[in-house]
Amino acid sequence: MDNQSNPMKWNVRGAALLAIVFTAGLFLGFRMGTAKGRATIVYSGAMSDLENRPFLGSKDALVTIVEYTDYECVFCQRYYQNTFKTLMAEYDGKVRYFVRHFPVPSIHPSSVRAAVAASCAEDQGEFWAYHDILFSGGAVLSPDSLGAYASRLGLEQTRFDECFASQEPLQHIQEDLERGVNYGVRGTPAFFINGRVLFGAQPLETFRATVDAALEEMEGSGD
């Protein structure tokens, strides 16, 4: 991957949004990674327009989880490694899981580039496999390494490289960022679980309690 500067050409609107996020979130959102668990019910647009996004789990699941993430965020990686897979295994068939991008390059300089690469993998139907590589531990987020991960997954390399060098993924990522900002996300990871909100890499028990409450509500409603 020779000329990969374009993914870092974040436009003025995106840069302004990120400045707002960083200023508001430095002592709020980012510190939520170690905050005590809390779950409030906020049915909002943070969970809307998911029809064309890749997901894990059952399409008929009663509970939908939307995670806003940053591939350079240590709390996001901690959640992925300590909680995510166990949660999905325990609630197999009961949860439908989506990811939205929320990179903050002011403190994570490779985060936009990694999100672009994940979006380009999504374009070839391999978002989740690529997502796993980025969070598995030890992933290098240089342009060459991101291209090598695509090759490892058997993606069409020329198509991936062209996507990576284009502006189209940035529009997609900025839409996620704007949606998160508009609906209260100030740091990563942030989770909307049937509208209930969790911030930070909370313990597995907190996620269990929140998912169980959402399941009980849905089962009680007869939906």
Order of alpha helices (4+ residues) and beta strands (2+ residues): alpha-beta-beta-beta-alpha-alpha-beta-alpha-alpha-alpha-alpha-alpha-beta-beta-alpha
